[in-house]
Amino acid sequence: MPLENKEALPWPPPLAGRVRADANAEQLAGGIVAVWRDIDLALNPIIGHRGVAALYNRSLRLAAAAHPWLTNGHADALAAIDVTALRADLLQQPAAEAAAAGTVLFRSFEQLLVSLVGPALTAQLLQPVWTHPAVSPPAQDNTP
């Protein structure tokens, strides 16, 4: 899945198209949460909120092996993705650590989905989420 140029935006896919290079922790957490909302929207019609939540929770446990703080405040058997708890966890970390954990979480989810439906269908299902339009810098106000 081709994504944004890593030279222009330091964040790994799928954040590269959503978060500016100079993003602060709040913006980064917002970008990660937005990706999870988009994943839920994309996959809900196919596997339902509970199916997405089950894959998310499993991914969360896998990602917590490298980032143990990820599981703070998350219930084990949720019927939906708890983006509020994820956002709170991310905001307690430096931006680079939050981005690394978010990436591990995304990749764990992607690998689980591949194991269930195969690489071609996973790519088709997640492409709209992974290839979000690039974030542009804020417009400059040139009014006198």
Backbone as CSV, one residue per row, in Angstrom:
resi,resn,N_x,N_y,N_z,CA_x,CA_y,CA_z,C_x,C_y,C_z
1,MET,0.831,-1.166,0.000,0.000,0.000,0.000,0.884,1.241,0.000
2,PRO,1.005,1.917,-1.122,1.870,3.087,-1.166,1.279,4.231,-0.356
3,LEU,2.120,4.838,0.461,1.666,5.935,1.303,2.557,7.148,1.112
4,GLU,2.391,8.121,1.952,3.111,9.388,1.853,4.626,9.199,1.915
5,ASN,5.334,10.129,1.351,6.789,10.155,1.372,7.278,10.310,2.812
6,LYS,8.054,9.380,3.286,8.540,9.412,4.662,9.496,10.582,4.906
7,GLU,10.096,11.137,3.832,10.976,12.291,3.985,10.166,13.524,4.372
8,ALA,8.980,13.668,3.767,8.171,14.859,4.003,7.465,14.797,5.352
9,LEU,6.998,13.655,5.731,6.293,13.498,6.997,6.946,12.374,7.786
10,PRO,7.422,12.657,8.989,8.185,11.664,9.725,7.336,10.522,10.304
11,TRP,6.051,10.664,10.317,5.217,9.646,10.945,5.039,8.453,10.016
12,PRO,5.005,7.274,10.597,4.828,6.067,9.781,3.388,5.940,9.289
13,PRO,3.188,5.181,8.215,1.833,4.945,7.736,1.027,4.239,8.816
14,PRO,-0.224,4.431,8.954,-1.115,5.323,8.217,-1.196,6.745,8.753
15,LEU,-0.325,7.121,9.649,-0.352,8.478,10.208,0.217,9.531,9.263
16,ALA,1.068,9.125,8.348,1.769,10.077,7.495,0.818,11.015,6.759
17,GLY,-0.320,10.561,6.354,-1.259,11.410,5.637,-2.202,12.175,6.538
18,ARG,-2.136,11.951,7.831,-3.083,12.573,8.759,-2.461,13.558,9.728
19,VAL,-1.188,13.391,10.005,-0.543,14.185,11.044,0.636,14.940,10.435
20,ARG,0.670,16.242,10.648,1.760,17.064,10.125,3.077,16.708,10.812
21,ALA,4.166,17.033,10.153,5.500,16.717,10.676,5.755,17.371,12.022
22,ASP,5.190,18.542,12.248,5.416,19.250,13.508,4.285,19.032,14.518
23,ALA,3.564,17.938,14.371,2.420,17.652,15.242,2.852,17.487,16.694
24,ASN,2.025,17.992,17.589,2.276,17.797,19.012,1.570,16.521,19.467
25,ALA,1.711,16.175,20.732,1.135,14.926,21.250,-0.380,14.892,21.083
26,GLU,-1.038,16.016,21.281,-2.499,16.087,21.140,-2.928,15.780,19.705
27,GLN,-2.235,16.381,18.741,-2.559,16.152,17.334,-2.251,14.719,16.923
28,LEU,-1.166,14.187,17.427,-0.801,12.807,17.119,-1.835,11.833,17.672
29,ALA,-2.221,12.024,18.921,-3.252,11.166,19.517,-4.549,11.284,18.732
30,GLY,-4.888,12.497,18.308,-6.089,12.695,17.499,-6.016,11.953,16.181
31,GLY,-4.839,11.952,15.556,-4.663,11.227,14.298,-4.808,9.726,14.471
32,ILE,-4.224,9.194,15.523,-4.316,7.752,15.785,-5.761,7.360,16.062
33,VAL,-6.445,8.150,16.870,-7.849,7.869,17.181,-8.703,7.963,15.914
34,ALA,-8.416,8.937,15.052,-9.167,9.076,13.803,-9.003,7.835,12.917
35,VAL,-7.786,7.285,12.880,-7.559,6.069,12.096,-8.432,4.937,12.638
36,TRP,-8.483,4.795,13.971,-9.290,3.716,14.546,-10.776,3.913,14.287
37,ARG,-11.228,5.142,14.297,-12.644,5.396,13.962,-12.901,5.014,12.508
38,ASP,-11.967,5.347,11.623,-12.119,4.998,10.209,-12.067,3.486,9.997
39,ILE,-11.212,2.806,10.730,-11.160,1.344,10.641,-12.499,0.757,11.059
40,ASP,-13.042,1.249,12.168,-14.333,0.764,12.646,-15.421,1.015,11.610
41,LEU,-15.442,2.200,11.005,-16.437,2.519,9.976,-16.282,1.629,8.739
42,ALA,-15.036,1.377,8.345,-14.784,0.573,7.148,-15.146,-0.897,7.346
43,LEU,-14.868,-1.425,8.532,-15.061,-2.863,8.751,-16.386,-3.221,9.414
44,ASN,-17.049,-2.268,10.038,-18.313,-2.552,10.712,-19.345,-3.224,9.805
45,PRO,-19.546,-2.761,8.574,-20.546,-3.422,7.724,-20.197,-4.878,7.399
46,ILE,-18.930,-5.232,7.536,-18.486,-6.573,7.157,-18.428,-7.515,8.349
47,ILE,-17.807,-7.063,9.455,-17.650,-7.957,10.612,-18.334,-7.437,11.871
48,GLY,-18.961,-6.275,11.779,-19.691,-5.721,12.914,-18.783,-5.055,13.933
49,HIS,-19.392,-4.237,14.807,-18.614,-3.537,15.833,-17.915,-4.519,16.778
50,ARG,-18.610,-5.601,17.108,-18.007,-6.589,18.014,-16.815,-7.288,17.363
51,GLY,-16.905,-7.564,16.082,-15.786,-8.179,15.373,-14.581,-7.253,15.305
52,VAL,-14.840,-5.985,15.000,-13.751,-5.000,14.964,-13.154,-4.864,16.359
53,ALA,-14.022,-4.791,17.376,-13.545,-4.651,18.756,-12.718,-5.863,19.187
54,ALA,-13.133,-7.042,18.778,-12.384,-8.250,19.135,-10.974,-8.211,18.520
55,LEU,-10.883,-7.830,17.245,-9.578,-7.723,16.594,-8.743,-6.598,17.215
56,TYR,-9.386,-5.481,17.537,-8.699,-4.364,18.171,-8.140,-4.769,19.535
57,ASN,-8.964,-5.425,20.348,-8.515,-5.828,21.688,-7.378,-6.839,21.617
58,ARG,-7.447,-7.739,20.671,-6.352,-8.695,20.485,-5.086,-7.954,20.036
59,SER,-5.241,-7.022,19.127,-4.109,-6.210,18.659,-3.514,-5.404,19.801
60,LEU,-4.372,-4.888,20.654,-3.928,-4.112,21.811,-3.063,-4.967,22.728
61,ARG,-3.490,-6.199,22.970,-2.701,-7.104,23.818,-1.365,-7.452,23.156
62,LEU,-1.365,-7.642,21.852,-0.116,-7.937,21.141,0.833,-6.733,21.176
63,ALA,0.303,-5.552,20.938,1.127,-4.340,20.941,1.646,-4.012,22.339
64,ALA,0.904,-4.415,23.359,1.305,-4.150,24.744,2.563,-4.924,25.137
65,ALA,2.932,-5.929,24.365,4.180,-6.647,24.642,5.364,-5.691,24.525
66,ALA,5.300,-4.776,23.559,6.367,-3.796,23.370,6.066,-2.467,24.058
67,HIS,4.795,-2.200,24.302,4.361,-0.938,24.907,3.325,-1.244,25.994
68,PRO,3.768,-1.708,27.168,2.845,-2.169,28.222,1.825,-1.130,28.675
69,TRP,2.128,0.123,28.560,1.217,1.181,28.975,-0.043,1.235,28.110
70,LEU,-0.036,0.574,26.958,-1.199,0.593,26.068,-2.452,-0.016,26.690
71,THR,-2.300,-0.906,27.615,-3.476,-1.601,28.162,-4.072,-0.910,29.380
72,ASN,-3.560,0.254,29.748,-4.121,0.985,30.892,-5.569,1.374,30.605
73,GLY,-6.473,1.005,31.507,-7.859,1.444,31.407,-8.698,0.800,30.324
74,HIS,-8.207,-0.244,29.689,-8.986,-0.912,28.647,-9.652,-2.162,29.213
75,ALA,-10.942,-2.298,28.959,-11.664,-3.497,29.384,-11.325,-4.640,28.434
76,ASP,-11.448,-5.845,28.929,-11.084,-7.007,28.104,-12.103,-7.341,27.027
77,ALA,-13.361,-7.292,27.357,-14.379,-7.731,26.399,-15.307,-6.577,26.055
78,LEU,-14.828,-5.649,25.256,-15.642,-4.519,24.845,-16.449,-4.866,23.600
79,ALA,-17.614,-4.241,23.491,-18.432,-4.435,22.302,-18.068,-3.418,21.225
80,ALA,-17.192,-2.470,21.560,-16.748,-1.461,20.608,-15.330,-1.030,20.977
81,ILE,-14.663,-0.387,20.037,-13.321,0.130,20.277,-13.425,1.294,21.259
82,ASP,-12.578,1.290,22.274,-12.580,2.358,23.272,-11.501,3.380,22.917
83,VAL,-11.849,4.321,22.021,-10.872,5.307,21.588,-10.584,6.339,22.677
84,THR,-11.496,6.502,23.617,-11.264,7.440,24.717,-10.114,6.959,25.588
85,ALA,-10.108,5.685,25.940,-9.019,5.123,26.746,-7.711,5.136,25.962
86,LEU,-7.773,4.816,24.672,-6.567,4.843,23.840,-5.993,6.255,23.785
87,ARG,-6.838,7.227,23.564,-6.391,8.623,23.507,-5.723,9.041,24.825
88,ALA,-6.340,8.674,25.941,-5.770,9.004,27.252,-4.394,8.373,27.425
89,ASP,-4.246,7.121,27.003,-2.950,6.444,27.091,-1.904,7.157,26.227
90,LEU,-2.286,7.505,25.000,-1.356,8.146,24.075,-0.898,9.513,24.571
91,LEU,-1.804,10.254,25.179,-1.474,11.593,25.654,-0.487,11.590,26.820
92,GLN,-0.316,10.456,27.459,0.625,10.355,28.570,2.042,10.030,28.107
93,GLN,2.222,9.857,26.798,3.525,9.465,26.251,4.109,10.576,25.389
94,PRO,5.439,10.582,25.229,6.040,11.505,24.252,5.533,11.155,22.845
95,ALA,5.511,12.132,21.967,4.954,11.931,20.628,5.593,10.755,19.889
96,ALA,6.905,10.617,19.952,7.576,9.526,19.238,7.157,8.160,19.787
97,GLU,7.012,8.035,21.101,6.587,6.770,21.718,5.133,6.463,21.357
98,ALA,4.293,7.479,21.379,2.888,7.283,21.010,2.768,6.852,19.549
99,ALA,3.559,7.481,18.667,3.540,7.101,17.251,4.018,5.668,17.059
100,ALA,5.075,5.284,17.774,5.594,3.911,17.660,4.551,2.902,18.136
101,ALA,3.918,3.188,19.257,2.895,2.274,19.783,1.683,2.219,18.861
102,GLY,1.284,3.378,18.349,0.160,3.406,17.415,0.447,2.582,16.175
103,THR,1.679,2.677,15.683,2.077,1.909,14.505,2.060,0.411,14.791
104,VAL,2.587,0.008,15.939,2.566,-1.409,16.317,1.120,-1.899,16.426
105,LEU,0.272,-1.073,16.990,-1.143,-1.434,17.118,-1.798,-1.585,15.748
106,PHE,-1.540,-0.645,14.834,-2.088,-0.745,13.477,-1.587,-2.003,12.775
107,ARG,-0.281,-2.253,12.868,0.309,-3.410,12.178,-0.186,-4.731,12.767
108,SER,-0.359,-4.776,14.076,-0.901,-5.991,14.701,-2.303,-6.266,14.193
109,PHE,-3.108,-5.224,14.108,-4.473,-5.349,13.597,-4.458,-5.837,12.153
110,GLU,-3.615,-5.214,11.347,-3.508,-5.590,9.939,-3.092,-7.056,9.791
111,GLN,-2.119,-7.499,10.582,-1.661,-8.891,10.509,-2.752,-9.869,10.939
112,LEU,-3.508,-9.501,11.971,-4.620,-10.363,12.388,-5.667,-10.466,11.293
113,LEU,-5.981,-9.340,10.673,-6.967,-9.343,9.598,-6.468,-10.168,8.414
114,VAL,-5.191,-10.046,8.091,-4.606,-10.856,7.011,-4.745,-12.339,7.327
115,SER,-4.525,-12.709,8.580,-4.624,-14.125,8.951,-6.053,-14.651,8.819
116,LEU,-7.019,-13.764,8.876,-8.424,-14.182,8.762,-8.962,-14.150,7.337
117,VAL,-8.629,-13.097,6.578,-9.242,-12.940,5.257,-8.246,-12.899,4.111
118,GLY,-6.955,-12.923,4.422,-5.936,-12.916,3.384,-5.446,-11.511,3.071
119,PRO,-4.277,-11.444,2.426,-3.654,-10.142,2.161,-4.413,-9.280,1.147
120,ALA,-4.963,-9.874,0.106,-5.641,-9.085,-0.929,-6.891,-8.399,-0.371
121,LEU,-7.716,-9.143,0.341,-8.930,-8.553,0.900,-8.601,-7.556,2.000
122,THR,-7.582,-7.838,2.801,-7.163,-6.892,3.838,-6.723,-5.574,3.200
123,ALA,-5.929,-5.663,2.148,-5.479,-4.450,1.458,-6.665,-3.668,0.906
124,GLN,-7.614,-4.374,0.343,-8.801,-3.720,-0.215,-9.629,-3.054,0.886
125,LEU,-9.779,-3.717,2.014,-10.585,-3.177,3.106,-9.920,-1.990,3.792
126,LEU,-8.605,-2.039,3.947,-7.908,-1.002,4.697,-7.327,0.123,3.845
127,GLN,-7.290,-0.043,2.529,-6.688,0.984,1.685,-7.302,2.369,1.893
128,PRO,-8.627,2.506,1.980,-9.165,3.854,2.199,-8.715,4.473,3.529
129,VAL,-8.458,3.643,4.509,-8.004,4.127,5.814,-6.525,4.487,5.756
130,TRP,-5.722,3.612,5.173,-4.269,3.813,5.125,-3.882,4.969,4.214
131,THR,-4.642,5.228,3.171,-4.264,6.241,2.184,-5.096,7.513,2.330
132,HIS,-5.253,7.949,3.531,-5.980,9.187,3.818,-5.254,10.346,3.139
133,PRO,-5.992,11.327,2.622,-5.330,12.462,1.961,-4.319,13.149,2.880
134,ALA,-3.250,13.618,2.287,-2.180,14.251,3.061,-2.663,15.517,3.758
135,VAL,-2.123,15.731,4.933,-2.436,16.926,5.691,-1.639,18.073,5.106
136,SER,-2.295,19.174,4.869,-1.569,20.341,4.360,-1.315,21.312,5.491
137,PRO,-0.279,22.104,5.373,0.001,23.071,6.422,-1.120,24.087,6.506
138,PRO,-1.326,24.701,7.659,-2.397,25.679,7.776,-2.176,26.855,6.837
139,ALA,-3.276,27.386,6.317,-3.186,28.530,5.412,-2.667,29.731,6.179
140,GLN,-1.860,30.515,5.500,-1.288,31.690,6.129,-2.230,32.872,5.916
141,ASP,-2.447,33.631,6.966,-3.318,34.788,6.887,-2.495,35.973,6.405
142,ASN,-2.778,36.445,5.201,-2.036,37.556,4.615,-2.833,38.846,4.601
143,THR,-3.882,38.939,5.410,-4.684,40.160,5.433,-3.910,41.272,6.119
144,PRO,-3.988,42.467,5.557,-3.247,43.588,6.134,-3.827,44.077,7.439
